[in-house]
Amino acid sequence: MDKNIDFGHVADIYDYYANVDYDINFFKTLCKGHKNILDLMCGTGRVSIPLIEEGLLLTCVDYSEEMLDIFRKKVNGSQNVKIICQDVCELNLEERYDLIMIPSNSIAEIIDPKKRRLALRRIYEHLTSDGIFFCTLYNPAYRIQQADGNIRYLGKYDLDNNRTLIITYYNVYSPGAGIISGTQFYEIYRNNRLIEKRCLDIKFSVISKEEICKMARKEGFSLKAIYGDYEPYHYDEASMFMNLLFKKRGCR
Ligand SMILES: C[S@@+](CC[C@H](N)C(=O)[O-])C[C@H]1O[C@@H](n2cnc3c(N)ncnc32)[C@H](O)[C@@H]1O
């Protein structure tokens, strides 16, 4: 399978650095009362696992077997979750869902607009008639500001076996293509000696509100709400996030 960013290269260390939880309470509130929830581009289950632990029923999809293997180990056969390896642009599941969500700005990793449109089409097909689709994005103004080509320090993380991980990265914005690209550099140390280096090239689209709303509208969605944060949800030009809640057109 052709992957834009292959998280399989860092699946074993992903949970150590992608350990944020600023959005979890929001998702717990969003999911309350929903009977069948689909978490797309779920990775190792950062968002899904706290929801499963609340007793919610989730189906989780990602196209990286390596990321899903880590997820499977963590849930250890829980009956509350189905974990499926698929490309969201070709999503094909038997069930229909009353809530479908894409956390972590991940839809922007589908950089080909035609494929993004296909993903929206497949999502629409998998929603119940009164279902909702929650799509998280960064506010483009905020995201572009960070993509200035400077090397930045992401953090230092304790791994297992006495190892330490240090991550640095840079991002560059190409206005013509509307794409931010860059590289993440991973250095692993033991007893202050560098024992391993990896890097991961990244590329994602900068998607405007107009663009995503127009595409979603063409696929049958209407915008129900827009949030600039995970709390207190207000959105304006200065917001860091641009999280969109869609419903099927014609539904209240
Ligand atoms: C930034 S990670 C986010 C994972 C998780 N939602 C989180 O918050 O930690 C993005 C994930 O999207 C997956 N992904 C990217 N494009 C995909 C696609 N077209 N179909 C399915 N999964 C995809 C990647 O494999 C990766 O696990």
The ligand as an SDF file (V2000), in Angstrom:
LIG
                    3D

 27 29  0  0  0  0  0  0  0  0999 V2000
   -0.6980   11.3120   13.3380 C   0  0  0  0  0  0  0  0  0  0  0  0
   -1.2000    9.6440   13.3910 S   0  0  0  0  0  0  0  0  0  0  0  0
   -2.5740    9.8330   14.4840 C   0  0  0  0  0  0  0  0  0  0  0  0
   -2.9270    8.5590   15.2000 C   0  0  0  0  0  0  0  0  0  0  0  0
   -3.9550    8.7070   16.3230 C   0  0  0  0  0  0  0  0  0  0  0  0
   -5.2510    9.1640   15.8400 N   0  0  0  0  0  0  0  0  0  0  0  0
   -3.4430    9.6550   17.4040 C   0  0  0  0  0  0  0  0  0  0  0  0
   -4.1040   10.6610   17.6780 O   0  0  0  0  0  0  0  0  0  0  0  0
   -2.3950    9.3580   17.9920 O   0  0  0  0  0  0  0  0  0  0  0  0
   -1.9860    9.4280   11.8080 C   0  0  0  0  0  0  0  0  0  0  0  0
   -2.3820    7.9940   11.5030 C   0  0  0  0  0  0  0  0  0  0  0  0
   -3.1410    7.9990   10.2870 O   0  0  0  0  0  0  0  0  0  0  0  0
   -2.8280    6.8220    9.5570 C   0  0  0  0  0  0  0  0  0  0  0  0
   -3.1890    7.0710    8.1570 N   0  0  0  0  0  0  0  0  0  0  0  0
   -2.6890    8.0150    7.3200 C   0  0  0  0  0  0  0  0  0  0  0  0
   -3.3000    7.9650    6.1270 N   0  0  0  0  0  0  0  0  0  0  0  0
   -4.2120    6.9420    6.2010 C   0  0  0  0  0  0  0  0  0  0  0  0
   -5.1680    6.4090    5.2850 C   0  0  0  0  0  0  0  0  0  0  0  0
   -5.2920    6.8940    4.0660 N   0  0  0  0  0  0  0  0  0  0  0  0
   -5.9400    5.3710    5.6900 N   0  0  0  0  0  0  0  0  0  0  0  0
   -5.8130    4.8710    6.9490 C   0  0  0  0  0  0  0  0  0  0  0  0
   -4.9330    5.3490    7.8640 N   0  0  0  0  0  0  0  0  0  0  0  0
   -4.1470    6.3780    7.4930 C   0  0  0  0  0  0  0  0  0  0  0  0
   -1.3400    6.6240    9.8150 C   0  0  0  0  0  0  0  0  0  0  0  0
   -0.9380    5.2940    9.5750 O   0  0  0  0  0  0  0  0  0  0  0  0
   -1.2210    7.0460   11.2890 C   0  0  0  0  0  0  0  0  0  0  0  0
   -1.3440    5.9440   12.1470 O   0  0  0  0  0  0  0  0  0  0  0  0
  1  2  1  0
  2  3  1  0
  2 10  1  0
  3  4  1  0
  4  5  1  0
  5  6  1  0
  5  7  1  0
  7  8  2  0
  7  9  1  0
 10 11  1  0
 11 12  1  0
 11 26  1  0
 12 13  1  0
 13 14  1  0
 13 24  1  0
 14 15  1  0
 14 23  1  0
 15 16  2  0
 16 17  1  0
 17 18  1  0
 17 23  2  0
 18 19  1  0
 18 20  2  0
 20 21  1  0
 21 22  2  0
 22 23  1  0
 24 25  1  0
 24 26  1  0
 26 27  1  0
M  CHG  2   2   1   9  -1
M  END
$$$$
